[in-house]
């Protein structure tokens, strides 16, 4: 990956270059602006996959609030 790159700003919901908001407020870096535009979708896909991954989900069906 090049030194430049693109980030998705979680604060402004926009794609930014290296001179954007602080890293704590953004996802990336991505190689292209198009990849950065899809950042939230990718996060949602990964969260869904991890939620149903038996290697990471040791929930036995019990309610954790009980």
The first five atom37 places (N, CA, C, CB, O) and aatype in JSON, in Angstrom:
{
  "aatype": [20, 20, 20, 20, 20, 20, 20, 20, 20, 20, 20, 20, 20, 20, 20, 20, 20, 20, 20, 20, 20, 20, 20, 20, 20, 20, 20, 20, 20, 20, 20, 20, 20, 20, 20, 20, 20, 20, 20, 20, 20, 20, 20, 20, 20, 20, 20, 20, 20, 20, 20, 20, 20, 20, 20, 20, 20, 20, 20, 20, 20, 20, 20, 20, 20, 20],
  "atom_mask": [
    [1, 1, 1, 1, 1],
    [1, 1, 1, 1, 1],
    [1, 1, 1, 1, 1],
    [1, 1, 1, 1, 1],
    [1, 1, 1, 1, 1],
    [1, 1, 1, 1, 1],
    [1, 1, 1, 1, 1],
    [1, 1, 1, 1, 1],
    [1, 1, 1, 1, 1],
    [1, 1, 1, 1, 1],
    [1, 1, 1, 1, 1],
    [1, 1, 1, 1, 1],
    [1, 1, 1, 1, 1],
    [1, 1, 1, 1, 1],
    [1, 1, 1, 1, 1],
    [1, 1, 1, 1, 1],
    [1, 1, 1, 1, 1],
    [1, 1, 1, 1, 1],
    [1, 1, 1, 1, 1],
    [1, 1, 1, 1, 1],
    [1, 1, 1, 1, 1],
    [1, 1, 1, 1, 1],
    [1, 1, 1, 1, 1],
    [1, 1, 1, 1, 1],
    [1, 1, 1, 1, 1],
    [1, 1, 1, 1, 1],
    [1, 1, 1, 1, 1],
    [1, 1, 1, 1, 1],
    [1, 1, 1, 1, 1],
    [1, 1, 1, 1, 1],
    [1, 1, 1, 1, 1],
    [1, 1, 1, 1, 1],
    [1, 1, 1, 1, 1],
    [1, 1, 1, 1, 1],
    [1, 1, 1, 1, 1],
    [1, 1, 1, 1, 1],
    [1, 1, 1, 1, 1],
    [1, 1, 1, 1, 1],
    [1, 1, 1, 1, 1],
    [1, 1, 1, 1, 1],
    [1, 1, 1, 1, 1],
    [1, 1, 1, 1, 1],
    [1, 1, 1, 1, 1],
    [1, 1, 1, 1, 1],
    [1, 1, 1, 1, 1],
    [1, 1, 1, 1, 1],
    [1, 1, 1, 1, 1],
    [1, 1, 1, 1, 1],
    [1, 1, 1, 1, 1],
    [1, 1, 1, 1, 1],
    [1, 1, 1, 1, 1],
    [1, 1, 1, 1, 1],
    [1, 1, 1, 1, 1],
    [1, 1, 1, 1, 1],
    [1, 1, 1, 1, 1],
    [1, 1, 1, 1, 1],
    [1, 1, 1, 1, 1],
    [1, 1, 1, 1, 1],
    [1, 1, 1, 1, 1],
    [1, 1, 1, 1, 1],
    [1, 1, 1, 1, 1],
    [1, 1, 1, 1, 1],
    [1, 1, 1, 1, 1],
    [1, 1, 1, 1, 1],
    [1, 1, 1, 1, 1],
    [1, 1, 1, 1, 1]
  ],
  "atom_positions": [
    [[0.85, -1.17, 0.0], [0.0, 0.0, 0.0], [0.89, 1.24, 0.0], [-0.96, 0.0, 1.22], [1.95, 1.25, 0.64]],
    [[0.48, 2.24, -0.69], [1.26, 3.47, -0.76], [1.14, 4.26, 0.53], [0.82, 4.32, -1.95], [0.26, 3.98, 1.35]],
    [[1.99, 5.23, 0.71], [2.0, 6.06, 1.91], [0.75, 6.93, 1.99], [3.25, 6.94, 1.93], [0.28, 7.23, 3.09]],
    [[0.21, 7.33, 0.86], [-0.97, 8.2, 0.83], [-2.19, 7.47, 1.32], [-1.22, 8.72, -0.57], [-2.32, 7.21, 2.52]],
    [[-3.09, 7.14, 0.43], [-4.25, 6.38, 0.79], [-5.48, 7.22, 1.04], [-3.97, 5.56, 1.98], [-5.46, 8.45, 0.95]],
    [[-6.56, 6.51, 1.35], [-7.85, 7.13, 1.6], [-8.43, 6.55, 2.88], [-8.82, 6.91, 0.4], [-8.18, 5.4, 3.21]],
    [[-9.2, 7.35, 3.57], [-9.84, 6.95, 4.81], [-11.31, 7.31, 4.74], [-9.16, 7.61, 6.03], [-11.71, 8.21, 4.01]],
    [[-12.13, 6.59, 5.53], [-13.53, 6.95, 5.68], [-13.69, 7.62, 7.03], [-14.47, 5.71, 5.54], [-13.39, 7.01, 8.06]],
    [[-14.15, 8.87, 7.03], [-14.32, 9.62, 8.27], [-15.65, 9.24, 8.92], [-14.26, 11.15, 8.01], [-16.71, 9.41, 8.31]],
    [[-15.58, 8.74, 10.15], [-16.77, 8.34, 10.88], [-17.55, 9.55, 11.39], [-16.39, 7.44, 12.04], [-18.74, 9.46, 11.66]],
    [[-16.89, 10.66, 11.52], [-17.5, 11.89, 12.02], [-18.32, 12.58, 10.92], [-16.43, 12.84, 12.55], [-19.43, 13.04, 11.16]],
    [[-17.75, 12.65, 9.73], [-18.38, 13.39, 8.63], [-19.0, 12.48, 7.56], [-17.36, 14.28, 7.99], [-19.69, 12.97, 6.66]],
    [[-18.76, 11.18, 7.66], [-19.25, 10.19, 6.68], [-18.83, 10.56, 5.27], [-20.78, 10.08, 6.75], [-19.63, 10.55, 4.33]],
    [[-17.54, 10.88, 5.15], [-16.96, 11.21, 3.85], [-15.62, 10.51, 3.7], [-16.79, 12.73, 3.69], [-15.01, 10.07, 4.68]],
    [[-15.16, 10.41, 2.46], [-13.84, 9.88, 2.16], [-12.84, 11.02, 2.27], [-13.78, 9.21, 0.75], [-13.08, 12.12, 1.78]],
    [[-11.71, 10.74, 2.94], [-10.68, 11.76, 3.14], [-9.32, 11.25, 2.68], [-10.61, 12.18, 4.61], [-9.09, 10.04, 2.6]],
    [[-8.44, 12.19, 2.39], [-7.06, 11.87, 2.11], [-6.25, 11.89, 3.39], [-6.47, 12.85, 1.08], [-6.81, 11.95, 4.48]],
    [[-4.92, 11.85, 3.26], [-4.05, 11.8, 4.44], [-4.2, 12.99, 5.39], [-2.64, 11.72, 3.99], [-3.92, 12.87, 6.58]],
    [[-4.64, 14.12, 4.89], [-4.73, 15.33, 5.71], [-6.1, 15.52, 6.34], [-4.39, 16.55, 4.88], [-6.46, 16.64, 6.7]],
    [[-6.87, 14.46, 6.48], [-8.23, 14.55, 7.02], [-8.26, 14.59, 8.54], [-9.05, 13.4, 6.54], [-7.3, 15.01, 9.19]],
    [[-9.36, 14.14, 9.08], [-9.58, 14.12, 10.53], [-8.57, 13.19, 11.21], [-11.03, 13.67, 10.85], [-7.9, 12.4, 10.54]],
    [[-8.47, 13.28, 12.54], [-7.56, 12.39, 13.27], [-7.93, 10.92, 13.05], [-7.6, 12.72, 14.78], [-9.09, 10.59, 12.82]],
    [[-6.95, 10.05, 13.11], [-7.16, 8.62, 12.86], [-8.2, 8.01, 13.79], [-5.87, 7.88, 13.0], [-8.86, 7.04, 13.42]],
    [[-8.36, 8.55, 14.98], [-9.34, 8.01, 15.92], [-10.77, 8.15, 15.39], [-9.22, 8.7, 17.27], [-11.67, 7.47, 15.87]],
    [[-10.97, 9.02, 14.41], [-12.29, 9.27, 13.86], [-12.5, 8.68, 12.48], [-12.54, 10.74, 13.81], [-13.46, 9.04, 11.8]],
    [[-11.61, 7.78, 12.05], [-11.76, 7.27, 10.69], [-11.29, 5.84, 10.55], [-11.02, 8.14, 9.72], [-10.56, 5.32, 11.39]],
    [[-11.73, 5.21, 9.45], [-11.36, 3.84, 9.1], [-10.42, 3.87, 7.92], [-12.61, 2.98, 8.78], [-10.58, 4.68, 7.02]],
    [[-9.42, 3.0, 7.93], [-8.5, 2.92, 6.8], [-7.08, 2.77, 7.28], [-8.63, 4.16, 5.91], [-6.84, 2.54, 8.47]],
    [[-6.15, 2.9, 6.4], [-6.27, 3.43, 5.04], [-6.7, 2.38, 4.03], [-4.96, 4.03, 4.61], [-6.51, 1.18, 4.23]],
    [[-7.29, 2.86, 2.96], [-7.68, 2.05, 1.8], [-6.88, 2.51, 0.6], [-9.21, 2.16, 1.53], [-6.45, 3.66, 0.53]],
    [[-6.69, 1.61, -0.35], [-5.91, 1.93, -1.54], [-6.61, 2.92, -2.46], [-5.59, 0.67, -2.3], [-5.97, 3.73, -3.13]],
    [[-7.95, 2.84, -2.5], [-8.7, 3.71, -3.41], [-9.84, 4.4, -2.67], [-9.25, 2.9, -4.61], [-10.26, 3.96, -1.6]],
    [[-10.31, 5.49, -3.25], [-11.46, 6.2, -2.68], [-12.7, 5.31, -2.71], [-11.73, 7.51, -3.44], [-13.52, 5.35, -1.79]],
    [[-12.84, 4.5, -3.77], [-13.99, 3.6, -3.88], [-14.02, 2.59, -2.74], [-13.97, 2.86, -5.23], [-15.09, 2.3, -2.19]],
    [[-12.86, 2.05, -2.37], [-12.8, 1.12, -1.24], [-13.19, 1.84, 0.05], [-11.38, 0.5, -1.11], [-13.92, 1.28, 0.87]],
    [[-12.7, 3.05, 0.24], [-13.02, 3.82, 1.45], [-14.51, 4.11, 1.53], [-12.22, 5.14, 1.47], [-15.08, 4.1, 2.62]],
    [[-15.15, 4.37, 0.4], [-16.59, 4.63, 0.38], [-17.39, 3.44, 0.88], [-17.05, 5.0, -1.03], [-18.49, 3.61, 1.4]],
    [[-16.85, 2.24, 0.74], [-17.53, 1.02, 1.14], [-17.17, 0.56, 2.56], [-17.21, -0.08, 0.16], [-17.53, -0.54, 2.96]],
    [[-16.47, 1.4, 3.31], [-15.94, 1.01, 4.62], [-17.03, 0.55, 5.58], [-15.19, 2.17, 5.23], [-16.88, -0.5, 6.21]],
    [[-18.11, 1.29, 5.72], [-19.14, 0.9, 6.67], [-19.83, -0.39, 6.26], [-20.18, 2.0, 6.81], [-20.19, -1.2, 7.12]],
    [[-20.0, -0.6, 4.98], [-20.58, -1.85, 4.5], [-19.68, -3.03, 4.82], [-20.82, -1.79, 3.0], [-20.16, -4.1, 5.22]],
    [[-18.38, -2.84, 4.67], [-17.42, -3.9, 4.98], [-17.42, -4.2, 6.48], [-16.01, -3.5, 4.51], [-17.33, -5.36, 6.88]],
    [[-17.51, -3.17, 7.3], [-17.58, -3.37, 8.74], [-18.83, -4.19, 9.1], [-17.6, -2.01, 9.48], [-18.76, -5.12, 9.9]],
    [[-19.96, -3.84, 8.49], [-21.2, -4.56, 8.76], [-21.09, -6.03, 8.34], [-22.37, -3.9, 8.05], [-21.52, -6.92, 9.07]],
    [[-20.51, -6.28, 7.17], [-20.32, -7.66, 6.7], [-19.45, -8.45, 7.66], [-19.69, -7.67, 5.3], [-19.77, -9.59, 7.99]],
    [[-18.35, -7.86, 8.1], [-17.43, -8.56, 9.01], [-18.08, -8.81, 10.36], [-16.15, -7.76, 9.2], [-17.93, -9.89, 10.92]],
    [[-18.79, -7.83, 10.88], [-19.47, -8.03, 12.17], [-20.48, -9.16, 12.08], [-20.16, -6.74, 12.61], [-20.58, -9.98, 13.0]],
    [[-21.23, -9.21, 10.99], [-22.21, -10.27, 10.79], [-21.52, -11.64, 10.72], [-23.04, -10.02, 9.5], [-21.98, -12.61, 11.33]],
    [[-20.42, -11.71, 9.98], [-19.68, -12.97, 9.86], [-19.13, -13.41, 11.22], [-18.54, -12.84, 8.85], [-19.22, -14.58, 11.57]],
    [[-18.57, -12.49, 11.97], [-18.02, -12.83, 13.28], [-19.12, -13.23, 14.26], [-17.22, -11.66, 13.84], [-18.91, -14.1, 15.11]],
    [[-20.27, -12.61, 14.13], [-21.39, -12.93, 15.01], [-21.8, -14.4, 14.87], [-22.58, -12.01, 14.72], [-22.26, -15.02, 15.82]],
    [[-21.64, -14.94, 13.66], [-22.06, -16.31, 13.39], [-20.89, -17.28, 13.22], [-22.91, -16.35, 12.14], [-21.08, -18.39, 12.73]],
    [[-19.7, -16.88, 13.61], [-18.51, -17.73, 13.5], [-18.38, -18.57, 14.77], [-17.22, -16.87, 13.27], [-18.17, -18.02, 15.85]],
    [[-18.51, -19.89, 14.66], [-18.44, -20.74, 15.86], [-17.09, -20.69, 16.57], [-18.76, -22.16, 15.48], [-17.01, -20.98, 17.76]],
    [[-16.03, -20.33, 15.85], [-14.72, -20.24, 16.49], [-14.63, -19.02, 17.41], [-13.62, -20.17, 15.44], [-13.81, -19.0, 18.33]],
    [[-15.48, -18.0, 17.18], [-15.42, -16.78, 17.98], [-16.67, -16.59, 18.83], [-15.23, -15.58, 17.08], [-16.69, -15.72, 19.7]],
    [[-17.67, -17.38, 18.59], [-18.93, -17.2, 19.31], [-19.12, -18.38, 20.24], [-20.13, -17.06, 18.34], [-19.51, -19.47, 19.81]],
    [[-18.85, -18.18, 21.52], [-18.99, -19.26, 22.49], [-20.3, -19.1, 23.28], [-17.78, -19.28, 23.44], [-20.45, -19.67, 24.37]],
    [[-21.23, -18.34, 22.73], [-22.52, -18.16, 23.37], [-23.29, -19.47, 23.35], [-23.32, -17.05, 22.67], [-23.5, -20.07, 22.3]],
    [[-23.71, -19.91, 24.51], [-24.45, -21.18, 24.61], [-25.96, -20.97, 24.57], [-24.07, -21.9, 25.91], [-26.74, -21.88, 24.84]],
    [[-26.37, -19.74, 24.22], [-27.79, -19.43, 24.15], [-28.34, -18.86, 25.44], [-28.54, -20.64, 23.8], [-29.5, -18.44, 25.48]],
    [[-27.53, -18.85, 26.48], [-27.98, -18.31, 27.75], [-28.02, -16.78, 27.69], [-27.07, -18.78, 28.9], [-27.2, -16.16, 27.01]],
    [[-28.95, -16.2, 28.4], [-29.07, -14.74, 28.46], [-27.97, -14.22, 29.39], [-30.5, -14.3, 28.95], [-27.96, -14.55, 30.57]],
    [[-27.04, -13.39, 28.85], [-25.93, -12.9, 29.69], [-26.39, -11.96, 30.78], [-24.91, -12.19, 28.83], [-25.62, -11.67, 31.7]],
    [[-27.63, -11.47, 30.72], [-28.14, -10.55, 31.74], [-28.65, -11.29, 32.97], [-29.24, -9.7, 31.16], [-28.95, -10.66, 33.99]],
    [[-28.76, -12.61, 32.87], [-29.31, -13.37, 34.0], [-28.22, -13.85, 34.91], [-30.12, -14.55, 33.52], [-28.5, -14.51, 35.91]]
  ]
}
